């Protein structure tokens, strides 16, 4: 079998209401899918992390830098293709956009492999350790409303009503406002729901440590990206100073980037983003490196239904850490803010929200070969960005 084409679909639409995090507000939803075709009619789908203009630039890397390196080659030679592409790009970017682009290509090659073997991805990864996965609801993005605490209180109550037992909210507006927001949410959802906060690296360690102490008192389960991804010492200081879990890793790339984060024990919970860090092949190396250091992995998930499906397989195939009769279980991150690319992209939706409502916060594993998904090409044509 030979690879005959490597192409990107960049999709976008305008949001009704801007949605923000501590660094920026989005006015558009976007998506970057990778599609790899073969001479035997099998097609693989992948996804690259990176919004809007980043996606358009990554499309050029996928189609004009990585594509020519693998055209005409066997799609099953994933490791060979990964290293060839990485070595070809290394002098021009060991992190960031080239690696995001490579991620989508690698994921599409795994999808092809699953379809060739007629097995779901998790089988190729060594099998499922669990037959269902707990889901946590991501929501409460920053919004430009008169009283954000009031908005967060009603949104968190709605997420609880959807069936989630754990949820995550944005912070990063300054410690005082952050604590007001977290208190409003805690009051709305009660003490029994697991609550995580995400600062998107808004702070220095000097500010984040006392803020973390106050968050701890409000029963926050993890403090995500308190400081800049480059600030490994700041991460380390936070881990030393606080009892609560420090989470991070979504803005790190490849085994070499994660090596330092893991070996220096900069996080209590590692959050690798497979659509950014180098794809499934690279994720597996990073997961195993984290587990070798007994650091739990809770995958970062942000994107379309493709990314969600990828992570359902990865979480199914994650070994228990440590082993035992009652091991702690990984959770699937699921965005609950409006996104058609998550809910309407597939001919048969994943139905995560329906399952969460029916099963008390859990989803079952996908069953089809590869990622187990089919794209709706009419939908894709409707939202394609013509660049
Ligand atoms: Ca995050």
Boltz pocket constraint, residues with backbone or C-beta under 6 A from the ligand:
constraints:
  - pocket:
      binder: B
      contacts: [[A, 198], [A, 200], [A, 224], [A, 225], [A, 250]]
      max_distance: 6.0
